Amino acid sequence: MVREGLTVRVVEARPRVGGRALTRFLPDGTQLDLGGQWIGPAQRHMADLVHRHAVRTYPTPSRGAALIEYGGRRVEELPAEAAEVLAALDRLARAVPPDRPWSAPGAAGQDGRTFASWLAATGAPPAARDLVGRLVSGGLLSAGPTETSLLETLFYVASGGGTEPLLGYEGGAQETRFAGGAQHLAERMAAGLPEGTLRLGQPVEAVEYTPRSARVHTPGGAWDAARVVLAVPPVLAGRVRYSPALPPLRAGLLQRMPAGTALKTHAVYTAPFWRAAGLSGVSQSAEGVLTETVDNTPPDAPRAVLTGFAYGAEAVLLRRQAPATRRRAVLDHLTALFGEEAGAPDDFVEFDWLAEEWTRGCFSGHLVPGAWTTFGPSLREPVGPLHWAGTETAVRWNGYFEGAVESGYRAAEEVRRSL
């Protein structure tokens, strides 16, 4: 919008830019991405931003064998019965248009049942159902398979081009990381804005609007605008006071898009000992507190990082425990996967986005069962001068950085055409 010659104000609640991208460095320089961290080869908007802002990237470390905990045993390849369930999911997803999932054949029935009920009806062995449920509902939608509908799951798979690119590393959505961390790109983008555009530490409390204009209220004052783009998680957009009140379908939609419950942990070691054992650090588990792990060590880093992810019920269970008990549970699982050295890291760092005032969950928000076919058509529909952005509104790569940027371009075009 700035390049189009419009006068823009970015009003940000946090004292920093980046949103759900947050990078921290330990005293010795070890880089930790506490939020989103990956991009993939099919994400052209992100590739353009990386090039435009001269941000260096590097491939996610993946040399060595991956581990899969499955049915009480450990294997190095996805079992055939689990692969068959993923293939069946891909076949169904190909019939779902990401821009109009409510119009898919059988959408009402798919929206009215949970992903867990579909898994149960596949006839696959329990271990296959457990693994696929944890990888798809957890690793993609940051929830449990009983929390989201089959239609929401199919939409998400269709949005990312299939389960293989969504779950994959080399050639997939987890292929590439940012040198200096994901937040570094947001900081470069902010530095390129005209002076005075960005206003930090200004949470929006209320929005007054007429058919052609709006006034945005923060603790620091009010801004008048011809158009407003709300690019925040739905759970936060629903907490803003609107005058007049939002139309019933828009308000109902915001009430039906809770944020996910993932929990991300970082164990920091003197060296990446798992590599000497021929392991990549990547694991997927159908049981235990962690569903996934990954080697998160940047090139030439002073120390090594092994990152674990808990989703859905497992993430909630960990949150109920005292910090020391939670740490022990995570390290015990890492020890079972990678050996005794995994149980004694130099540092252990966790960051809970569910407790963040201006996020309230991660990775992103998702429609509850029954909501796509009733409230879904309102997802991107402007309300007078109010336009809706954020990765939850994306058609492609919903839930990812790429989806967030796609939604920004779409909202900017809506504003341009409305003026």
C-alpha positions in Angstrom: 0.0 0.0 0.0 2.9 2.3 0.7 4.3 1.6 -2.8 0.8 2.5 -4.2 1.2 6.0 -2.6 -1.2 5.5 0.3 -0.6 7.0 3.7 -0.4 4.0 6.1 -0.2 3.5 9.8 0.7 0.1 11.3 -0.6 0.0 14.8 1.0 -2.9 16.7 0.1 -4.1 20.3 3.5 -5.5 21.0 6.7 -3.5 21.6 8.2 -5.4 18.7 7.4 -6.5 15.1 7.1 -10.1 14.0 3.9 -11.3 15.6 4.1 -15.1 15.9 7.7 -15.0 14.7 10.0 -14.5 17.7 13.8 -15.1 17.8 15.9 -15.1 20.9 19.7 -15.5 21.3 21.2 -17.1 24.3 24.3 -15.3 25.9 26.7 -17.3 23.7 24.8 -16.5 20.5 22.8 -19.7 20.1 19.8 -18.9 18.0 16.3 -20.0 19.1 13.2 -19.5 17.1 10.4 -19.6 19.7 7.6 -19.2 17.1 7.3 -19.9 13.4 10.6 -20.7 11.7 10.3 -22.4 8.3 9.6 -21.7 4.7 9.4 -24.1 1.8 10.2 -24.1 -2.0 6.6 -23.6 -3.1 6.1 -20.4 -1.1 6.7 -17.8 -3.7 5.7 -14.7 -1.6 8.1 -15.6 1.1 10.9 -16.2 -1.4 10.2 -12.8 -2.9 10.4 -11.1 0.6 13.6 -13.0 1.5 15.2 -11.8 -1.8 13.9 -8.3 -1.6 15.2 -7.7 2.0 18.5 -9.6 1.5 17.8 -12.2 4.2 20.1 -15.2 4.2 18.6 -18.7 4.6 19.9 -22.2 5.2 18.5 -25.7 4.9 17.1 -27.4 7.9 19.6 -30.0 9.1 18.3 -33.4 8.0 21.2 -35.7 7.3 20.9 -39.0 8.9 18.0 -41.3 9.8 14.7 -40.2 11.1 12.9 -42.1 13.9 9.3 -43.1 14.0 7.8 -44.4 17.3 4.9 -46.6 16.2 2.9 -49.3 18.0 5.6 -49.8 20.7 8.4 -50.1 18.2 10.9 -47.9 16.4 11.1 -47.7 12.7 12.9 -45.5 10.2 10.2 -45.3 7.5 6.5 -44.5 7.6 4.6 -47.8 7.9 2.5 -48.7 4.8 -0.8 -48.6 6.7 -0.2 -45.0 7.9 0.9 -44.0 4.4 -2.4 -45.4 3.1 -4.4 -43.2 5.5 -2.5 -40.1 4.4 -3.1 -41.1 0.8 -6.8 -41.4 1.4 -6.8 -38.0 3.1 -5.0 -36.5 0.1 -7.6 -38.0 -2.3 -10.5 -36.4 -0.4 -8.6 -33.1 -0.1 -8.3 -32.8 -3.9 -12.1 -32.3 -4.1 -12.0 -29.3 -1.7 -11.6 -25.9 -3.3 -9.4 -23.9 -0.8 -11.2 -20.7 -1.6 -14.7 -22.1 -1.0 -14.4 -25.3 1.1 -18.1 -25.0 2.0 -19.0 -25.8 -1.6 -17.1 -29.1 -1.8 -19.1 -32.3 -2.5 -20.4 -33.6 0.8 -19.1 -30.6 2.7 -22.0 -30.5 5.2 -21.3 -34.1 6.2 -17.6 -33.6 6.4 -18.0 -30.5 8.5 -20.3 -32.2 10.9 -17.9 -35.0 11.8 -14.6 -34.8 13.5 -11.3 -35.9 12.0 -11.1 -38.5 14.8 -14.3 -40.1 13.6 -13.1 -40.3 10.1 -9.8 -41.9 11.2 -11.8 -44.5 13.2 -13.9 -45.3 10.1 -10.8 -46.0 7.9 -10.3 -49.4 9.5 -6.6 -48.7 9.8 -4.7 -50.2 12.8 -4.8 -48.1 16.0 -1.1 -47.2 15.7 -1.7 -45.8 12.2 -4.7 -43.8 13.3 -2.8 -42.5 16.3 0.3 -41.4 14.2 -1.7 -39.8 11.5 -4.0 -38.0 13.9 -1.0 -36.6 15.8 0.9 -35.6 12.7 -2.0 -34.0 10.9 -4.3 -32.6 13.6 -1.3 -31.8 15.9 1.6 -31.0 13.5 -0.5 -29.0 11.1 -3.6 -27.7 13.0 -1.9 -27.6 16.5 -4.9 -29.5 18.0 -6.2 -33.0 18.6 -8.2 -35.0 16.0 -11.4 -34.6 18.1 -11.2 -30.8 18.0 -11.4 -30.2 14.3 -13.8 -31.3 11.6 -12.9 -33.5 8.7 -13.7 -30.5 6.3 -11.3 -28.2 8.2 -8.6 -30.9 7.9 -9.2 -31.4 4.2 -9.2 -27.6 3.6 -5.8 -27.3 5.3 -4.3 -30.2 3.4 -5.7 -28.7 0.1 -4.3 -25.3 1.0 -0.8 -26.6 1.4 -0.9 -28.9 -1.7 -1.1 -32.2 0.1 0.2 -34.0 3.2 3.6 -34.7 1.6 4.7 -31.0 1.2 3.0 -30.1 4.5 4.8 -32.7 6.5 8.1 -32.8 4.6 11.5 -31.3 5.2 13.6 -31.5 2.0 11.2 -30.2 -0.7 8.5 -29.5 1.9 7.3 -26.8 4.1 10.1 -27.3 6.7 12.9 -27.2 4.2 14.5 -23.8 4.9 15.2 -21.5 7.9 16.3 -17.9 8.3 19.8 -16.9 9.2 19.3 -14.7 12.2 15.9 -16.1 12.8 12.4 -15.5 11.4 11.9 -12.3 13.3 14.9 -10.8 11.4 12.8 -10.7 8.2 10.0 -8.8 9.9 12.6 -6.3 11.3 14.0 -5.7 7.8 10.6 -5.1 6.4 9.7 -2.7 9.2 13.0 -0.8 8.6 11.9 -0.1 5.0 8.7 1.7 6.0 8.5 5.5 5.9 9.3 7.2 9.2 6.3 7.3 11.5 4.4 4.5 9.8 4.9 2.0 12.6 3.4 2.6 16.0 4.5 -0.1 18.6 3.0 -0.8 22.0 -0.4 0.4 20.8 -3.0 -2.3 21.3 -6.3 -1.6 19.5 -9.1 -1.4 22.0 -12.0 -0.3 19.9 -12.9 0.5 16.2 -15.7 2.9 15.3 -16.8 2.7 11.7 -19.2 4.1 9.1 -19.7 2.8 5.6 -16.8 4.8 4.3 -14.4 5.5 7.2 -13.2 4.3 10.6 -11.6 5.5 13.8 -9.1 3.2 15.6 -8.7 3.6 19.4 -5.6 2.7 21.4 -4.3 3.7 24.8 -2.1 6.3 23.0 -4.8 8.0 21.1 -7.1 7.5 18.0 -6.4 7.3 14.3 -8.9 8.2 11.5 -8.7 6.1 8.4 -10.5 5.5 5.1 -9.9 1.8 5.5 -8.7 -0.6 8.2 -7.0 -3.9 7.8 -7.3 -6.2 10.8 -4.4 -8.7 10.6 -4.5 -10.3 14.0 -5.5 -13.8 15.1 -9.3 -14.3 15.2 -9.3 -14.9 18.9 -7.9 -11.4 19.4 -10.0 -9.7 16.6 -13.1 -10.9 18.6 -11.9 -9.0 21.7 -11.9 -5.6 20.0 -15.0 -3.4 20.7 -16.7 -2.5 17.5 -19.2 0.3 17.0 -21.6 -0.5 15.5 -21.4 -4.1 16.5 -20.1 -6.5 13.8 -22.7 -8.2 11.7 -23.9 -11.5 13.3 -22.2 -13.8 10.8 -18.8 -12.0 11.2 -19.1 -12.0 15.0 -20.2 -15.7 15.0 -17.2 -16.6 12.8 -14.7 -15.0 15.3 -16.3 -16.9 18.1 -15.7 -20.2 16.3 -11.9 -19.9 15.4 -10.0 -20.8 18.6 -6.2 -20.8 18.5 -4.2 -24.0 18.7 -2.5 -25.4 21.8 0.9 -26.5 20.6 3.9 -26.3 23.0 7.5 -25.9 21.6 10.6 -26.8 23.7 14.3 -26.4 23.0 17.0 -28.5 24.6 20.5 -27.0 24.1 23.6 -29.2 24.1 27.3 -28.7 23.7 27.3 -30.6 20.4 24.7 -32.4 18.2 25.6 -35.9 19.5 22.7 -37.5 17.6 24.5 -36.9 14.3 27.4 -39.2 15.4 24.9 -41.9 15.9 23.7 -41.5 12.3 20.4 -39.7 13.3 19.0 -36.6 11.8 17.2 -35.4 15.0 13.9 -35.7 13.2 11.4 -38.0 14.9 7.6 -38.6 14.8 5.8 -40.4 17.6 2.4 -42.0 17.9 2.8 -42.1 21.7 4.4 -40.0 24.4 4.4 -36.3 25.2 6.2 -35.2 22.0 4.8 -35.8 18.6 7.8 -34.4 16.7 11.4 -33.4 17.1 13.9 -31.7 14.8 17.5 -30.7 14.8 17.3 -26.9 15.1 21.0 -26.1 15.1 22.0 -23.2 12.8 25.3 -23.5 10.8 28.3 -22.6 12.9 26.2 -22.3 16.0 28.1 -22.3 19.3 25.9 -25.1 20.6 23.3 -27.6 19.3 19.5 -27.4 19.6 17.0 -30.2 19.6 13.5 -28.9 19.4 10.4 -30.8 20.5 6.7 -30.2 19.8 3.7 -31.3 21.9 0.2 -30.9 20.5 -3.4 -31.1 21.6 -4.1 -33.2 24.7 -0.4 -33.8 25.3 0.3 -30.1 25.2 -2.5 -29.4 27.7 -1.3 -32.2 30.0 2.2 -30.7 30.0 0.8 -27.2 30.9 -0.9 -28.7 34.0 2.5 -29.8 35.4 5.0 -27.8 37.3 7.9 -26.5 35.2 10.4 -29.0 36.6 8.0 -31.9 36.0 7.2 -30.7 32.5 10.9 -30.4 31.7 11.5 -33.9 33.0 8.7 -35.3 30.9 10.1 -33.8 27.8 13.7 -34.8 28.5 12.6 -38.4 29.3 11.0 -38.6 25.9 14.1 -37.2 24.2 16.2 -39.7 26.1 14.0 -42.6 24.9 14.5 -41.3 21.3 18.2 -40.3 21.3 19.9 -41.8 24.3 21.1 -40.8 27.7 22.9 -37.6 26.5 19.5 -36.1 25.5 18.5 -36.1 29.2 21.1 -33.7 30.4 21.0 -30.5 28.2 23.0 -27.4 29.1 19.9 -25.3 28.7 16.2 -26.0 28.4 13.9 -23.2 27.0 10.2 -23.2 26.4 7.8 -20.5 25.3 4.1 -20.8 25.7 2.1 -18.8 23.0 -1.1 -19.7 24.7 0.0 -17.4 27.6 1.0 -14.6 25.3 -1.5 -11.7 25.7 -1.3 -10.7 22.0 -1.4 -14.2 20.6 -3.4 -16.5 22.9 -2.3 -19.7 21.1 -0.5 -21.2 18.2 0.2 -22.0 15.4 -3.0 -20.5 14.1 -6.8 -20.4 14.5 -9.1 -23.0 13.0 -12.9 -23.3 12.6 -14.6 -25.7 14.9 -16.8 -28.6 13.6 -19.9 -27.3 11.7 -18.5 -23.7 11.3 -17.2 -23.9 7.7 -20.6 -24.5 6.1 -22.4 -22.0 8.3 -20.0 -19.1 8.9 -17.2 -19.8 6.4 -18.4 -17.6 3.6 -17.9 -14.6 5.9 -14.2 -15.3 6.5 -12.8 -12.8 4.0 -15.9 -10.6 3.4 -15.2 -6.9 4.3 -17.5 -5.2 6.8 -17.8 -1.6 5.4 -14.3 -0.1 5.6 -13.0 -3.1 7.7 -10.9 -5.7 5.8 -9.6 -9.0 7.3 -6.2 -10.4 6.9 -3.9 -12.8 8.7 -2.8 -16.3 7.9 -6.2 -17.7 9.1 -7.8 -16.0 6.1 -5.4 -17.4 3.5 -6.4 -19.6 0.6 -2.9 -21.0 0.0 -0.6 -22.1 2.8 -3.1 -21.2 5.5 -1.4 -21.2 8.9 2.0 -20.4 7.5 4.1 -17.2 6.9 3.2 -17.6 3.2 -0.5 -17.6 4.0 -0.1 -14.5 6.1 1.7 -12.6 3.3 -0.8 -13.9 0.7 -3.7 -12.5 2.9 -1.9 -9.1 3.1 -1.6 -8.8 -0.6 -5.3 -9.7 -1.0 -6.4 -7.2 1.6 -4.2 -4.5 0.1 -5.8 -5.1 -3.3 -9.3 -4.9 -1.7 -8.4 -1.5 -0.2 -6.9 -0.2 -3.5 -10.0 -1.1 -5.4 -12.4 0.4 -2.8 -10.8 3.8 -2.7 
